[in-house]
């Protein structure tokens, strides 16, 4: 295994764990803010639910297609890298 491969694998592992931890913390903080019986929190929960339901796929369709295309390109590059390095 080359030094670059080791660095790349360690970087992927560290960044994946960091991202999972930060995402979990953000979701936990949001759920803690939305908990409670007060009227303001009930209104806020309803507002968040309405915003989540109003998200339209058409609005974000172009971005999702672009992300999918970039993921396919990344997969092709990784496959080509594996073929060349063998």
TORLO-921949 format. One line per field, with one value per residue: residue in three letters; x, y negated, z of N, C-alpha, C, O in turn. Coordinates in pm, 1 decimal. Atoms other than C-alpha are relative to their C-alpha. Example, Ala and Ser with C-alpha at 12.3 -4.5 7.8 and 13.67 -1.06 7.14 Angstrom:
<sites>
aa	[ALA / SER]
n.x	[89.0 / -82.0]
n.y	[119.0 / 119.0]
n.z	[0.0 / -6.0]
ca.x	[1230.0 / 1367.0]
ca.y	[450.0 / 106.0]
ca.z	[780.0 / 714.0]
c.x	[90.0 / -77.0]
c.y	[-120.0 / -109.0]
c.z	[0.0 / 73.0]
o.x	[193.6 / -26.1]
o.y	[-118.1 / -219.8]
o.z	[66.5 / 89.9]
</sites>
This chain:
<sites>
aa	[UNK / UNK / UNK / UNK / UNK / UNK / UNK / UNK / UNK / UNK / UNK / UNK / UNK / UNK / UNK / UNK / UNK / UNK / UNK / UNK / UNK / UNK / UNK / UNK / UNK / UNK / UNK / UNK / UNK / UNK / UNK / UNK / UNK / UNK / UNK / UNK / UNK / UNK / UNK / UNK / UNK / UNK / UNK / UNK / UNK / UNK / UNK / UNK / UNK / UNK / UNK / UNK / UNK / UNK / UNK / UNK / UNK / UNK / UNK / UNK / UNK / UNK / UNK / UNK / UNK / UNK / UNK / UNK / UNK / UNK / UNK / UNK / UNK / UNK / UNK / UNK / UNK / UNK / UNK / UNK / UNK / UNK / UNK / UNK / UNK / UNK]
n.x	[85.7 / -77.0 / 24.2 / 116.3 / 120.9 / 22.9 / 46.4 / 135.2 / 93.8 / 12.8 / 74.3 / 140.6 / 54.2 / 8.5 / 102.3 / 131.7 / 37.3 / 24.2 / 127.2 / 108.8 / 12.8 / 54.8 / 138.9 / 76.0 / 10.3 / 92.3 / 135.6 / 32.8 / 28.3 / 127.8 / 109.3 / 9.6 / 66.5 / 140.1 / 71.8 / 58.4 / 143.7 / 36.8 / 69.6 / -98.5 / -66.5 / 98.5 / 7.1 / -125.2 / 6.5 / 89.3 / -67.9 / -102.6 / 69.5 / 51.3 / -114.6 / -47.1 / 96.4 / 4.5 / -118.0 / 38.7 / -109.4 / -28.8 / -85.6 / -135.5 / -28.4 / -123.4 / -112.3 / -10.6 / -56.6 / -141.7 / -67.3 / -4.6 / -100.3 / -132.5 / -27.0 / -32.7 / -134.3 / -93.0 / -8.9 / -79.9 / -139.3 / -53.8 / -14.7 / -114.6 / -118.9 / -25.3 / -45.8 / -133.2 / -98.1 / -23.3]
n.y	[117.2 / 123.2 / 97.2 / 79.5 / -80.1 / 0.0 / 133.8 / 17.7 / -81.7 / 59.9 / 124.6 / -34.6 / -49.5 / 110.8 / 95.8 / -63.5 / -2.0 / 138.5 / 43.2 / -69.9 / 57.3 / 135.7 / -9.4 / -48.8 / 109.8 / 101.3 / -54.5 / -6.6 / 136.5 / 42.9 / -69.9 / 52.4 / 130.9 / -16.2 / -70.7 / 82.3 / 23.6 / 141.1 / 35.7 / 42.8 / -118.5 / -68.7 / 77.0 / -23.6 / -136.3 / 5.0 / 73.8 / -88.6 / -105.4 / 58.1 / 24.0 / -128.7 / -49.5 / 87.9 / -18.3 / -61.9 / -66.7 / 74.6 / 113.1 / -47.9 / -107.0 / 25.2 / -21.6 / -143.2 / -61.7 / 36.5 / -79.8 / -137.1 / -3.7 / 8.3 / -127.6 / -96.0 / 35.6 / -42.5 / -145.9 / -33.7 / 34.6 / -97.9 / -125.7 / 17.1 / 2.4 / -137.9 / -75.8 / 47.5 / -27.9 / -145.1]
n.z	[0.0 / 8.5 / -105.8 / 38.7 / -23.4 / -144.3 / -35.4 / 54.8 / -78.6 / -133.0 / 15.0 / 20.3 / -127.1 / -96.1 / 42.7 / -11.5 / -141.7 / -40.1 / 58.9 / -69.6 / -134.6 / 9.3 / 43.9 / -115.0 / -96.0 / 51.1 / -9.8 / -142.2 / -46.4 / 56.6 / -67.5 / -136.4 / 7.0 / 37.8 / -105.7 / -105.0 / 14.1 / 14.1 / 123.4 / 99.6 / 55.7 / 84.3 / 124.9 / 71.3 / 55.2 / 115.3 / 106.1 / 55.9 / 74.5 / 124.6 / 88.3 / 50.7 / 98.2 / 116.9 / 85.0 / 125.9 / 68.9 / 123.0 / -31.2 / -24.1 / 94.8 / 74.6 / -91.1 / -26.5 / 120.2 / 2.8 / -102.0 / 50.4 / 106.6 / -60.1 / -65.5 / 105.7 / 46.2 / -103.8 / 8.9 / 117.8 / -27.4 / -93.6 / 74.5 / 88.9 / -84.2 / -39.6 / 117.1 / 37.2 / -105.0 / -14.3]
ca.x	[0.0 / 135.7 / 161.1 / -97.4 / -349.0 / -304.2 / -347.7 / -658.3 / -821.9 / -748.8 / -881.3 / -1205.4 / -1252.7 / -1180.4 / -1402.5 / -1687.9 / -1683.9 / -1659.3 / -1951.5 / -2167.2 / -2094.7 / -2166.3 / -2488.4 / -2606.3 / -2529.8 / -2721.7 / -3025.7 / -3013.0 / -2996.0 / -3288.4 / -3500.9 / -3417.2 / -3529.0 / -3854.7 / -3943.2 / -4168.5 / -4531.9 / -4509.8 / -4720.3 / -4417.4 / -4253.9 / -4574.6 / -4595.7 / -4229.7 / -4282.0 / -4573.7 / -4369.0 / -4082.4 / -4328.4 / -4489.5 / -4149.7 / -4045.9 / -4365.5 / -4331.6 / -3992.4 / -4047.6 / -3836.0 / -3866.5 / -3695.8 / -3393.4 / -3404.1 / -3122.8 / -2894.5 / -2975.0 / -2898.4 / -2569.6 / -2476.1 / -2563.7 / -2352.4 / -2057.0 / -2090.4 / -2091.1 / -1783.3 / -1611.2 / -1692.5 / -1548.4 / -1232.4 / -1186.9 / -1244.3 / -992.2 / -743.3 / -781.8 / -734.0 / -426.0 / -258.4 / -288.0]
ca.y	[0.0 / -338.2 / -623.8 / -823.4 / -537.0 / -516.5 / -893.7 / -889.8 / -605.9 / -765.0 / -1098.5 / -937.7 / -761.1 / -1070.1 / -1298.9 / -1047.6 / -1008.4 / -1385.4 / -1448.2 / -1184.8 / -1330.9 / -1690.4 / -1591.7 / -1397.3 / -1693.3 / -1932.8 / -1705.5 / -1656.1 / -2033.5 / -2096.6 / -1828.0 / -1967.5 / -2313.9 / -2181.0 / -1975.9 / -2115.1 / -2200.7 / -2578.0 / -2745.1 / -2896.4 / -2558.7 / -2405.4 / -2684.9 / -2635.8 / -2258.5 / -2326.7 / -2577.5 / -2329.8 / -2059.8 / -2290.8 / -2393.8 / -2029.8 / -1947.5 / -2244.7 / -2140.1 / -2055.5 / -1810.8 / -2023.6 / -2314.7 / -2105.0 / -1864.1 / -2030.6 / -2028.0 / -1663.8 / -1566.6 / -1756.1 / -1578.7 / -1241.8 / -1320.7 / -1419.3 / -1098.2 / -893.3 / -1080.9 / -1018.4 / -648.4 / -633.8 / -810.2 / -573.2 / -273.6 / -407.7 / -471.8 / -113.6 / 23.1 / -191.2 / -120.3 / 260.8]
ca.z	[0.0 / -94.9 / 150.8 / -47.2 / -28.9 / 347.3 / 379.8 / 159.2 / 353.2 / 689.8 / 566.2 / 448.1 / 781.2 / 991.1 / 783.4 / 775.4 / 1152.3 / 1203.2 / 966.6 / 1136.3 / 1480.2 / 1376.1 / 1196.2 / 1500.1 / 1726.7 / 1502.5 / 1488.1 / 1866.6 / 1928.5 / 1693.3 / 1855.0 / 2200.2 / 2094.0 / 1952.3 / 2262.1 / 2528.1 / 2592.3 / 2545.3 / 2279.8 / 2104.9 / 2061.8 / 1925.7 / 1669.3 / 1579.7 / 1537.7 / 1306.3 / 1108.5 / 1065.2 / 953.7 / 697.3 / 559.8 / 528.4 / 340.2 / 104.9 / -29.6 / -392.0 / -584.8 / -900.5 / -729.7 / -634.9 / -928.7 / -1122.7 / -820.3 / -745.3 / -1105.8 / -1086.1 / -762.4 / -915.7 / -1223.6 / -1008.5 / -807.6 / -1127.6 / -1247.5 / -914.2 / -940.2 / -1291.7 / -1179.8 / -886.0 / -1114.3 / -1367.1 / -1088.4 / -970.4 / -1322.5 / -1389.0 / -1054.5 / -1087.2]
c.x	[90.6 / -37.3 / -123.2 / -129.7 / -34.0 / -56.0 / -144.9 / -101.8 / -21.4 / -80.1 / -148.8 / -63.4 / -20.0 / -111.4 / -140.3 / -47.7 / -33.0 / -134.7 / -117.8 / -22.6 / -63.9 / -146.9 / -89.6 / -17.7 / -100.1 / -144.3 / -44.6 / -34.7 / -135.1 / -116.4 / -16.0 / -70.2 / -148.4 / -81.3 / -59.7 / -144.9 / -37.9 / -61.1 / 98.7 / 69.7 / -95.3 / -11.3 / 126.3 / 3.6 / -89.0 / 63.6 / 106.7 / -65.4 / -52.7 / 113.6 / 52.3 / -94.0 / -2.3 / 120.6 / -42.1 / 121.6 / 37.2 / 97.0 / 145.9 / 42.3 / 131.1 / 123.0 / 19.3 / 58.4 / 148.3 / 78.9 / 13.1 / 104.3 / 141.2 / 37.2 / 35.3 / 140.1 / 105.9 / 17.7 / 83.6 / 147.4 / 64.3 / 20.7 / 122.1 / 130.8 / 37.2 / 53.5 / 144.0 / 103.2 / 27.0 / 120.4]
c.y	[-124.0 / -94.7 / -85.0 / 76.2 / 4.7 / -135.0 / -20.1 / 78.9 / -56.7 / -129.3 / 26.0 / 45.7 / -114.4 / -96.9 / 59.3 / 2.2 / -141.2 / -49.3 / 65.4 / -59.2 / -138.1 / 0.7 / 48.5 / -109.2 / -104.8 / 47.7 / 5.5 / -138.8 / -49.1 / 68.5 / -49.1 / -135.4 / 12.3 / 75.0 / -99.0 / -33.6 / -145.6 / -27.5 / -38.4 / 119.9 / 80.5 / -70.0 / 24.0 / 140.2 / 3.8 / -69.9 / 86.2 / 110.5 / -52.9 / -27.4 / 129.5 / 54.8 / -84.3 / 13.2 / 78.1 / 60.3 / -75.5 / -113.5 / 43.1 / 108.7 / -19.1 / 24.1 / 147.8 / 74.7 / -30.8 / 81.1 / 144.5 / 14.2 / -6.0 / 128.6 / 108.1 / -26.1 / 41.2 / 151.1 / 45.0 / -30.1 / 99.5 / 135.6 / -7.3 / -1.0 / 142.3 / 84.4 / -39.5 / 43.4 / 149.7 / 45.2]
c.z	[0.0 / 114.6 / -31.3 / 23.7 / 148.5 / 45.7 / -45.5 / 81.4 / 140.5 / -5.0 / -18.3 / 131.1 / 99.1 / -38.8 / 8.0 / 145.0 / 48.7 / -52.3 / 71.1 / 138.8 / -5.4 / -43.6 / 113.8 / 105.1 / -45.8 / 10.1 / 146.2 / 54.8 / -52.1 / 69.6 / 144.5 / 0.7 / -30.7 / 105.1 / 98.5 / -26.9 / -27.7 / -137.7 / -109.7 / -64.7 / -87.1 / -134.2 / -83.6 / -61.0 / -123.3 / -118.2 / -67.1 / -83.3 / -132.8 / -97.6 / -60.1 / -106.3 / -127.9 / -92.7 / -123.7 / -67.5 / -127.3 / 24.7 / 14.8 / -97.9 / -73.9 / 87.5 / 30.6 / -119.1 / -10.0 / 102.7 / -46.0 / -110.4 / 54.9 / 73.1 / -101.2 / -53.0 / 102.0 / -2.0 / -118.6 / 21.8 / 96.8 / -67.1 / -92.1 / 78.6 / 43.9 / -114.3 / -34.6 / 102.3 / 17.1 / -76.7]
o.x	[185.9 / -142.5 / -200.1 / -228.5 / -150.6 / -151.0 / -226.9 / -209.0 / -134.1 / -160.7 / -231.6 / -175.6 / -125.8 / -189.4 / -235.7 / -163.7 / -131.6 / -210.0 / -217.8 / -136.8 / -155.8 / -226.4 / -200.2 / -125.7 / -177.8 / -232.6 / -160.2 / -130.6 / -211.2 / -217.0 / -127.5 / -146.5 / -228.1 / -204.0 / -9.4 / -188.6 / -156.2 / -35.8 / 77.9 / 97.2 / -52.8 / -17.5 / 118.5 / 50.4 / -54.8 / 46.6 / 118.5 / -14.1 / -41.6 / 99.4 / 88.4 / -49.1 / -41.1 / 121.3 / -97.4 / 229.8 / 154.1 / 181.9 / 237.2 / 148.3 / 207.8 / 222.1 / 132.5 / 137.7 / 227.2 / 188.4 / 118.9 / 178.2 / 229.8 / 153.7 / 124.1 / 216.9 / 211.4 / 129.8 / 164.9 / 233.5 / 179.0 / 119.4 / 201.4 / 231.2 / 154.7 / 140.1 / 225.8 / 215.3 / 120.2 / 153.6]
o.y	[-133.7 / -81.1 / -118.5 / 17.5 / -5.9 / -139.9 / -73.3 / 27.3 / -61.1 / -156.4 / -44.5 / 6.4 / -125.7 / -138.4 / -12.0 / -27.6 / -161.1 / -113.6 / -0.8 / -77.4 / -166.7 / -78.8 / -2.3 / -123.1 / -155.2 / -28.9 / -23.9 / -154.1 / -112.0 / 4.7 / -52.2 / -165.4 / -71.6 / 78.7 / -209.9 / -34.0 / -175.4 / 43.6 / -3.6 / 119.1 / 139.0 / -4.9 / 40.6 / 157.5 / 66.8 / -27.4 / 86.4 / 146.0 / 14.5 / -1.6 / 133.2 / 116.8 / -35.0 / -42.9 / 187.6 / 1.6 / -76.5 / -142.5 / -29.9 / 169.1 / 75.9 / 81.2 / 195.5 / 167.1 / 56.2 / 128.5 / 205.2 / 112.6 / 64.9 / 168.4 / 189.8 / 67.7 / 92.1 / 200.4 / 136.6 / 48.2 / 139.6 / 204.1 / 86.7 / 53.4 / 179.2 / 169.5 / 47.0 / 77.7 / 187.1 / 163.8]
o.z	[77.3 / 176.9 / 58.8 / 67.9 / 186.4 / 123.7 / 29.3 / 113.0 / 189.7 / 84.0 / 39.5 / 162.8 / 161.0 / 46.9 / 39.1 / 173.3 / 119.6 / 20.9 / 99.1 / 181.0 / 71.5 / 6.5 / 132.3 / 162.5 / 35.3 / 48.8 / 176.7 / 130.4 / 21.3 / 100.6 / 196.5 / 92.5 / 11.3 / 95.7 / 116.4 / -141.9 / -44.5 / -234.9 / -225.9 / -184.7 / -186.7 / -238.5 / -205.3 / -173.5 / -223.3 / -232.4 / -189.6 / -189.5 / -235.2 / -217.1 / -177.7 / -202.7 / -233.9 / -202.2 / -113.4 / -68.2 / -165.9 / -59.6 / -23.8 / -81.4 / -89.7 / 42.0 / 38.0 / -101.4 / -47.0 / 72.2 / -29.5 / -113.0 / 7.1 / 72.8 / -76.6 / -74.7 / 64.2 / 10.2 / -106.3 / -18.3 / 77.2 / -40.5 / -97.2 / 32.8 / 46.1 / -93.9 / -65.9 / 64.6 / 88.3 / -75.1]
</sites>
